[in-house]
């Protein structure tokens, strides 16, 4: 499993304890980390059913959900037309989210 070879940090929070697992993985740590993804997962004590936290787009009629708040914020820029990089090459006219 790729995530295991890269390492991970896991918190398990229950009513009576907090368990922290740090696994550095089998690959060397990168020197310049540009970002990380946090996945929030909960488990119902009665059913043992696991749920992963999803971030729902709040724009009317949009069904999109994302695993991170940052990805949701980037997506919502498309609804607002916030394209922060516009190509300056003559005749191009393309714009990008950043």
C-alpha distances in whole Angstrom, upper triangle without the diagonal:
4,6,6,7,9,10,12,15,16,19,20,24,26,30,31,28,25,22,20,17,16,13,14,11,11,12,16,17,18,22,23,20,22,20,18,17,18,17,19,19,22,22,26,27,29,27,24,23,20,21,19,22,23,25,28,30,34,36,38,36,33,30,27,25,22,19,21,25,25,24,26,29,28,29,32,33,34,36,38,38,37,36,36,36,39,39,42,43,46,45,42,42,38,36,33,31,30
4,5,5,6,9,11,14,16,19,21,25,27,31,32,29,26,23,20,17,16,13,13,10,10,10,13,14,15,19,19,17,18,17,15,14,16,16,19,19,22,24,27,29,31,29,26,24,21,22,19,22,22,24,27,29,33,34,37,35,32,29,26,24,21,18,20,23,23,21,24,27,26,26,30,31,31,34,36,36,34,33,33,33,36,36,39,40,43,42,39,39,35,33,30,28,27
4,6,5,6,7,11,12,16,18,21,24,28,28,25,22,19,17,14,13,10,11,8,10,10,13,13,14,18,18,15,17,15,12,11,13,13,16,16,19,21,25,26,29,27,24,22,19,19,17,19,20,22,25,27,30,32,35,34,30,28,25,22,19,16,17,20,20,19,22,25,24,25,28,29,30,32,34,34,33,32,32,32,35,36,39,40,43,43,39,39,35,33,29,27,26
4,5,5,7,10,11,15,17,21,23,27,27,24,21,18,16,12,11,8,9,6,8,9,12,13,15,18,19,17,19,17,15,14,15,15,17,17,20,21,25,26,29,27,23,23,20,20,19,21,22,25,28,30,34,36,38,37,34,31,28,25,22,19,20,23,23,23,26,28,28,29,31,33,34,36,38,38,36,36,35,36,39,39,42,43,47,46,43,42,39,37,33,31,29
4,5,9,12,14,18,20,24,27,31,31,27,24,21,18,15,13,9,8,5,5,6,9,11,13,16,18,16,18,18,15,16,17,18,20,21,24,25,29,30,33,31,27,26,23,24,22,24,25,27,30,32,36,38,40,40,36,34,30,28,24,21,22,25,25,24,27,29,29,30,33,34,35,37,39,39,37,36,36,35,38,39,42,42,46,46,42,42,38,37,33,31,30
4,7,11,13,17,20,23,26,30,30,27,23,20,17,14,12,9,7,5,6,6,8,8,10,13,14,12,15,14,12,13,15,16,19,20,23,25,29,30,33,31,28,27,23,23,21,22,23,25,28,30,34,35,38,38,34,32,28,26,22,19,19,23,22,22,25,26,26,27,30,31,32,35,36,36,34,33,32,32,35,36,39,40,43,43,39,39,36,34,30,28,26
4,7,10,14,16,20,23,27,27,23,20,17,14,10,8,5,4,4,7,8,9,9,11,14,16,13,16,14,12,13,13,14,17,18,21,22,26,27,30,29,25,25,22,22,20,21,23,25,28,30,33,36,38,38,35,32,29,26,23,19,19,22,22,22,25,27,27,28,31,32,33,35,37,37,35,34,34,34,37,38,41,42,46,46,42,42,38,36,32,30,28
4,6,10,13,16,20,23,23,20,16,14,11,8,6,5,6,7,11,12,13,11,13,16,17,14,16,14,11,11,10,11,13,14,17,19,23,24,27,26,23,22,19,19,17,18,20,22,25,28,31,33,36,36,32,30,27,24,20,17,17,20,20,20,23,25,25,26,29,30,32,34,35,36,34,33,33,33,37,38,41,42,46,46,42,41,38,35,32,29,27
4,7,10,13,17,20,20,17,13,11,7,6,5,6,8,10,14,15,15,13,16,18,18,15,17,14,11,11,10,11,12,13,16,18,21,22,26,25,22,21,18,18,16,17,19,21,25,27,30,33,36,36,32,30,27,24,21,17,16,19,19,21,23,24,25,27,29,30,32,34,35,36,34,34,33,34,38,39,42,44,47,47,44,43,39,37,33,30,28
4,7,10,13,17,17,14,10,8,6,5,6,9,11,13,16,18,19,17,19,22,22,18,20,17,13,12,10,10,10,10,12,14,18,18,22,22,18,18,15,15,14,15,18,20,24,27,29,32,35,35,32,29,26,23,20,16,16,19,20,21,23,25,26,27,29,31,33,34,35,37,35,35,35,36,40,41,44,46,49,49,45,44,41,38,34,31,29
4,6,10,13,14,10,7,6,5,6,9,12,15,16,20,21,22,20,22,24,24,21,22,19,15,14,11,11,9,10,11,13,16,16,20,20,17,17,14,15,14,14,18,20,23,26,29,32,34,35,32,29,27,23,21,17,17,19,21,22,23,25,27,28,29,31,33,34,35,37,35,36,36,38,41,43,46,48,51,51,47,46,42,39,36,32,31
4,7,10,11,8,6,5,6,8,12,14,17,19,22,24,25,24,26,28,28,24,25,22,19,17,13,12,10,9,9,10,13,13,17,17,14,15,12,13,13,14,18,21,24,27,29,33,35,35,32,30,28,24,22,18,19,21,23,24,25,27,29,30,31,33,35,36,37,39,38,39,38,40,44,46,49,51,54,53,50,48,45,42,38,35,33
4,7,8,6,4,6,9,12,15,18,21,22,26,28,29,26,28,30,30,27,27,24,21,19,15,14,11,10,9,10,12,12,16,17,14,15,13,14,14,15,18,21,24,27,29,32,34,35,32,30,28,24,23,19,20,21,24,25,25,27,29,30,31,34,36,36,37,39,38,39,39,41,45,47,50,52,55,55,51,49,46,43,39,36,34
4,6,5,6,8,12,14,18,20,24,25,29,31,32,30,32,34,34,30,31,28,24,22,18,17,14,12,10,10,11,9,13,15,13,15,14,15,16,17,20,23,26,29,30,34,36,36,34,31,30,26,25,22,23,24,27,28,28,30,32,33,33,36,38,38,40,42,41,42,42,44,48,50,53,55,58,58,54,52,49,46,42,39,38
4,6,8,11,14,18,21,24,27,29,32,34,35,33,35,37,37,33,34,30,27,25,21,20,17,15,12,12,12,10,14,16,15,17,16,17,19,19,23,25,27,31,31,35,37,37,36,33,32,29,27,25,25,26,29,30,30,32,35,35,35,38,40,40,41,44,42,44,44,47,50,52,56,58,61,60,57,55,51,48,45,41,40
4,7,10,14,17,20,23,27,28,32,34,35,33,35,37,37,34,35,32,28,27,23,22,19,18,15,15,15,13,16,19,17,19,19,20,21,22,26,28,30,34,35,39,40,41,39,37,35,32,30,27,27,28,31,33,33,34,37,38,38,41,43,43,44,46,45,47,47,49,52,55,58,60,63,63,59,57,54,51,47,44,42
4,6,10,13,16,20,23,25,28,30,31,29,32,33,33,30,32,29,25,24,21,20,17,16,15,15,16,14,18,20,17,19,18,20,20,21,25,27,30,33,34,38,40,41,38,36,34,31,29,26,26,27,29,31,31,33,35,36,37,39,42,42,43,45,43,45,44,47,50,52,55,58,61,60,57,55,52,49,45,42,40
4,7,10,13,17,20,22,25,27,28,26,28,30,30,27,28,25,22,21,17,17,15,14,13,14,16,15,19,20,18,19,17,18,18,19,22,24,28,31,32,36,38,39,36,34,32,28,26,23,23,24,26,28,28,30,32,33,34,36,39,39,40,42,40,42,41,43,47,49,52,54,57,57,53,52,48,45,42,38,36
4,7,10,13,16,18,22,24,25,23,26,28,28,25,27,24,21,19,16,16,15,14,14,14,17,16,20,21,17,19,17,18,18,19,23,25,28,32,33,37,39,40,37,34,32,28,26,22,22,24,26,28,29,30,32,33,35,37,39,40,41,43,41,42,41,43,46,48,51,53,57,57,53,51,48,45,41,38,36
4,7,10,13,15,19,21,21,19,22,24,24,21,23,21,18,17,14,15,14,14,15,16,19,19,23,23,20,21,18,19,18,19,22,24,28,31,33,36,39,39,36,34,31,28,25,21,21,23,24,26,27,29,30,32,33,35,37,38,39,41,39,40,39,40,44,46,49,51,54,54,50,49,45,43,39,36,34
4,7,10,12,15,17,18,17,20,22,23,20,22,20,17,16,14,15,15,15,16,17,21,21,24,24,20,21,18,20,18,20,23,25,29,32,34,37,40,40,37,34,31,28,25,21,21,24,25,26,28,29,30,32,34,36,37,39,40,41,39,40,39,40,44,45,48,50,53,53,49,48,45,42,38,35,33
4,6,9,13,14,15,13,16,18,19,17,20,18,15,15,14,15,16,17,19,20,24,24,27,27,23,24,21,22,20,21,24,26,29,32,34,37,40,40,37,35,32,28,25,21,21,23,24,25,27,29,29,31,33,35,37,38,39,40,38,38,37,38,42,43,46,47,51,51,47,47,43,40,37,34,32
4,5,9,11,12,12,15,17,19,17,19,18,15,16,15,16,18,18,20,22,25,26,29,28,24,25,22,23,21,22,25,27,30,33,36,38,41,41,38,35,32,29,25,22,22,25,25,26,28,30,30,32,34,35,37,39,40,41,39,38,38,38,41,42,45,47,50,50,47,46,43,40,36,34,32
4,7,8,8,8,11,14,16,14,17,16,14,16,16,18,20,21,23,25,29,29,32,32,28,28,25,25,23,24,26,28,32,34,37,39,42,42,38,36,33,30,26,23,22,25,25,26,28,30,30,32,34,35,37,39,40,40,38,37,36,37,40,41,43,45,48,49,45,45,41,39,35,33,30
4,6,8,9,12,15,17,15,18,17,15,16,17,18,20,21,24,25,29,30,33,31,28,27,24,25,23,25,26,28,32,34,37,39,42,42,38,36,32,29,26,23,23,26,25,26,29,30,30,31,34,35,36,39,40,40,38,37,37,37,40,40,43,44,48,48,44,44,40,39,35,33,31
4,7,9,12,15,18,17,20,20,18,19,20,21,24,24,27,28,32,33,36,34,31,30,27,28,26,28,29,31,34,36,40,42,45,44,40,38,35,32,29,25,26,29,28,28,31,33,32,34,37,37,38,41,42,42,40,39,38,38,41,41,44,45,48,48,45,45,41,40,36,34,32
4,6,9,12,14,14,17,17,16,18,20,21,24,25,28,30,34,35,38,36,33,32,29,29,27,28,29,31,34,35,39,41,44,43,39,37,34,31,28,25,25,28,26,26,30,31,30,32,35,35,36,39,40,40,38,36,35,35,38,38,41,41,45,45,42,42,38,37,33,32,30
4,6,9,12,12,16,16,16,18,20,22,25,27,30,32,36,37,40,39,35,34,31,31,28,29,30,31,35,36,39,41,44,44,40,39,35,32,29,26,25,28,26,27,30,31,30,32,35,35,37,39,40,40,37,36,35,34,37,37,40,40,44,45,41,42,38,36,33,31,29
4,6,9,9,12,13,13,16,18,20,23,25,28,30,34,35,39,37,34,33,30,29,26,27,28,29,32,34,37,39,42,42,38,37,33,30,26,24,23,25,23,24,28,28,27,30,32,32,34,37,37,37,35,33,32,31,35,35,37,39,42,43,40,40,36,34,31,29,26
4,6,6,10,11,12,15,18,20,24,26,29,32,36,37,40,39,36,35,31,30,27,27,28,28,31,32,35,37,40,40,37,35,32,29,26,23,22,24,22,22,26,26,25,28,30,30,32,35,35,35,32,30,29,28,31,31,34,35,39,40,36,36,33,31,28,26,23
4,6,10,12,14,17,20,23,26,28,32,34,38,40,43,42,38,37,34,33,30,29,30,30,33,34,37,38,42,42,38,37,34,31,28,25,23,25,23,24,27,27,26,29,31,31,32,35,35,35,32,30,28,28,31,31,33,34,38,39,36,36,33,31,28,26,23
4,6,9,12,15,18,21,24,27,31,34,37,39,42,41,38,37,33,32,28,28,28,27,30,31,34,35,39,39,35,35,31,29,25,23,21,22,20,21,24,24,22,26,28,27,29,32,32,31,28,27,25,24,27,28,30,31,35,36,33,33,30,28,24,23,19
4,6,8,12,14,18,21,23,27,30,34,35,39,38,34,33,29,28,24,24,24,24,27,28,30,32,35,36,32,31,28,25,22,19,17,19,16,18,21,21,20,23,25,25,27,29,30,29,26,25,23,23,27,28,30,32,35,36,33,32,29,27,23,21,18
4,7,11,14,17,20,23,27,30,33,36,39,38,35,33,29,27,24,23,22,22,25,25,28,29,32,33,29,29,25,23,19,18,15,16,13,15,18,18,16,19,22,21,23,26,26,26,23,21,20,20,23,24,27,28,32,33,29,29,26,23,20,17,14
4,7,10,13,16,20,23,26,30,32,35,34,31,29,26,24,20,19,19,18,21,22,25,26,30,30,27,26,22,20,16,14,12,13,11,12,15,15,15,17,20,20,22,24,25,25,22,21,20,21,24,25,28,30,34,34,30,30,26,23,20,17,14
4,7,10,13,16,20,23,26,28,32,30,27,26,22,20,17,16,16,16,20,21,24,26,29,29,26,25,21,18,14,12,10,12,10,12,15,15,15,18,20,21,23,25,26,26,24,23,22,23,27,28,31,33,36,37,33,32,28,26,22,19,17
4,6,10,13,16,20,23,25,28,27,24,22,19,17,13,12,13,13,17,18,21,23,27,27,23,22,18,15,11,8,7,10,9,10,13,14,14,16,18,20,21,23,24,25,23,23,23,24,27,29,32,34,37,37,33,32,29,26,22,19,17
4,6,10,13,16,20,22,25,24,21,20,16,14,11,10,11,12,16,18,21,23,26,27,23,22,18,15,11,8,7,9,10,11,13,15,16,17,19,21,23,24,25,27,25,26,25,27,30,32,35,37,40,40,36,35,31,29,25,22,20
4,6,10,13,17,19,22,21,18,16,12,10,7,7,9,11,14,17,20,23,25,25,22,20,17,13,10,6,7,10,12,12,14,16,17,18,20,22,23,25,26,28,26,27,27,29,32,34,37,39,42,41,38,36,33,30,26,23,22
4,7,10,13,16,19,18,16,14,10,8,6,5,8,11,14,17,19,23,25,25,22,20,18,14,12,8,9,11,14,14,15,17,19,20,21,23,25,26,27,29,28,29,29,31,35,37,40,42,45,44,41,39,35,32,29,26,25
4,7,10,13,16,15,12,10,7,5,4,6,9,13,16,19,21,25,26,26,23,21,19,15,14,10,12,14,17,17,18,20,22,22,23,26,28,28,30,32,31,32,33,35,38,40,43,45,48,47,43,41,38,35,32,29,28
4,7,9,12,12,9,8,6,5,6,8,11,14,17,21,22,26,27,27,25,22,21,17,16,14,15,17,20,20,20,23,25,25,26,29,30,30,32,34,33,35,36,38,41,43,46,48,51,50,46,44,41,38,35,32,31
4,6,9,8,6,5,4,6,9,11,14,18,20,23,25,28,30,29,27,24,23,20,19,17,19,21,24,24,23,26,28,28,29,32,33,33,35,37,37,38,39,41,44,46,50,51,54,53,49,48,44,41,38,35,34
4,6,6,5,5,7,8,11,13,16,19,21,25,26,29,30,30,28,25,24,21,21,19,21,23,26,26,25,28,31,30,31,34,35,34,37,39,39,40,41,44,46,49,52,54,56,55,52,50,46,44,41,37,37
4,6,5,8,9,12,15,16,20,23,25,28,29,33,34,33,32,29,28,25,25,23,24,26,29,30,29,32,34,33,34,37,39,38,40,43,42,44,45,47,50,52,56,57,60,59,55,53,50,47,44,41,40
4,6,8,11,13,17,19,21,25,26,30,30,34,34,34,32,29,29,26,27,25,27,28,32,32,31,34,36,35,36,39,40,39,42,44,44,46,47,49,52,54,58,59,62,61,57,55,52,49,46,43,43
4,5,9,11,15,17,20,23,24,28,29,32,33,32,31,27,27,24,25,23,26,27,31,30,29,33,35,33,34,38,38,38,40,43,43,44,46,47,50,52,56,57,60,58,55,53,50,47,44,41,41
4,6,10,13,16,19,22,24,28,29,32,33,32,30,27,26,23,23,21,24,26,29,28,28,31,33,32,33,37,37,37,40,42,42,43,44,46,48,50,54,55,58,57,53,52,48,46,42,39,39
4,7,10,13,16,19,21,24,26,29,30,29,27,23,23,20,20,18,21,23,26,25,25,28,30,29,30,34,34,34,36,39,38,40,41,43,45,47,51,52,55,54,50,48,45,42,39,36,36
4,7,10,13,16,18,22,24,27,28,27,25,22,21,17,17,15,17,20,23,22,22,25,27,26,27,31,31,31,34,36,35,37,38,39,42,44,48,49,52,51,47,45,42,39,36,33,33
4,6,9,13,14,18,20,23,24,24,21,18,17,14,14,12,14,17,20,19,18,22,23,22,24,27,28,28,30,32,32,33,34,36,39,41,45,46,49,48,44,42,39,36,33,30,30
4,6,10,12,16,18,21,23,22,20,17,15,11,10,8,11,13,16,15,15,18,20,19,21,24,25,25,27,29,29,30,31,33,35,37,41,43,45,44,41,39,35,33,29,26,26
4,7,10,13,15,19,20,20,18,15,13,10,9,7,9,10,13,13,13,16,18,17,18,21,22,22,24,27,26,27,28,31,33,36,39,41,44,43,39,37,34,31,28,24,24
4,6,10,12,15,17,17,14,12,10,6,5,5,7,9,12,11,10,13,15,14,15,18,19,19,21,23,23,24,26,28,30,33,36,38,41,39,36,34,30,28,25,21,22
4,7,9,12,15,15,12,11,9,5,5,6,7,6,9,9,7,10,12,11,11,15,16,16,18,20,20,21,23,25,28,30,34,36,38,37,34,31,28,25,22,19,19
4,6,9,11,11,9,7,6,4,7,9,10,9,12,11,7,10,13,11,10,14,15,14,16,19,19,21,23,25,28,30,34,36,38,36,33,30,27,25,22,19,20
4,6,8,9,6,7,6,6,8,11,11,10,12,10,7,9,11,8,7,11,11,10,12,15,16,18,20,23,25,27,31,33,35,33,30,27,25,22,20,17,18
4,6,8,7,9,9,9,12,15,14,12,14,13,10,11,13,11,9,12,13,10,12,15,16,19,21,24,26,29,32,35,36,35,32,29,26,23,22,19,20
4,6,6,9,9,11,14,17,17,15,16,15,11,12,13,10,8,11,11,8,10,13,15,17,20,23,24,27,30,32,34,32,29,26,24,21,20,18,20
4,6,9,11,13,16,19,20,18,19,18,14,15,17,14,11,14,13,10,12,15,18,20,23,26,27,30,33,35,36,34,31,28,26,24,23,21,23
4,6,9,12,16,19,20,19,20,18,15,17,17,14,13,16,14,11,14,17,19,21,24,27,27,30,33,35,36,33,31,28,26,24,23,21,24
4,6,9,12,16,17,16,17,15,12,14,14,11,10,13,11,9,13,15,17,19,22,24,25,28,31,33,34,32,29,26,24,22,20,18,21
4,7,10,14,15,15,17,14,12,15,15,12,12,15,14,13,16,18,20,21,24,26,27,30,33,35,36,34,31,29,26,24,22,20,22
4,7,10,12,12,14,11,9,12,12,9,10,13,12,12,15,17,18,19,22,23,25,27,31,32,34,32,29,27,24,22,19,17,19
4,7,9,10,12,9,7,11,12,10,11,14,14,14,17,19,19,20,22,24,26,29,32,34,36,35,31,29,26,23,21,18,19
4,6,7,9,6,6,9,10,9,11,14,14,15,18,19,19,20,21,23,25,28,31,33,35,34,30,29,25,22,19,16,17
4,7,9,7,8,11,12,12,14,17,18,19,21,22,21,22,23,25,27,29,33,35,37,36,33,31,27,25,21,18,18
4,5,5,7,9,10,11,13,15,16,18,19,21,19,20,21,22,26,28,31,33,36,35,32,30,26,23,20,17,16
4,6,5,6,9,10,10,13,15,16,17,18,17,18,19,21,24,27,30,33,35,35,31,29,26,22,19,16,15
4,5,5,6,9,10,11,13,15,16,17,15,16,16,18,21,24,27,29,32,32,28,26,23,20,16,12,11
4,5,5,6,9,10,12,13,15,16,14,15,16,17,20,23,26,28,31,30,26,24,21,18,15,11,11
4,5,5,6,9,10,11,13,14,14,15,16,19,21,24,27,29,32,31,27,25,22,19,16,12,13
4,5,5,7,9,10,11,12,11,13,13,16,19,22,25,28,30,29,26,23,21,17,14,11,11
4,5,5,7,10,10,11,9,10,11,13,16,19,22,24,27,26,23,20,17,14,11,7,8
4,5,6,7,9,10,10,11,13,15,17,20,23,25,27,26,23,20,17,14,12,9,10
4,5,5,7,9,9,11,13,16,18,21,24,26,28,27,24,21,18,15,13,10,12
4,5,5,6,5,7,9,12,14,17,20,23,25,24,21,18,15,12,10,7,9
4,5,5,6,7,11,13,14,17,20,22,23,22,19,16,14,11,10,8,11
4,6,8,10,13,16,17,20,23,25,26,24,22,19,17,14,13,11,14
4,6,9,11,14,15,19,21,24,25,24,21,18,16,13,13,11,13
4,6,9,11,12,15,18,20,21,20,18,14,13,10,10,9,12
4,6,9,10,14,17,19,21,20,18,15,13,9,9,7,9
4,6,7,10,13,16,18,17,15,12,9,6,5,5,7
4,7,10,12,15,18,18,15,13,11,7,6,6,6
4,7,9,12,15,15,12,10,9,6,5,7,7
4,6,9,11,12,9,7,6,4,6,9,10
4,6,8,9,7,6,6,6,8,11,13
4,6,8,7,7,9,9,12,15,16
4,6,6,8,9,11,14,17,18
4,6,8,10,13,16,20,21
4,6,9,12,16,19,21
4,6,9,12,16,18
4,7,10,14,16
4,7,11,13
4,7,10
4,6
4
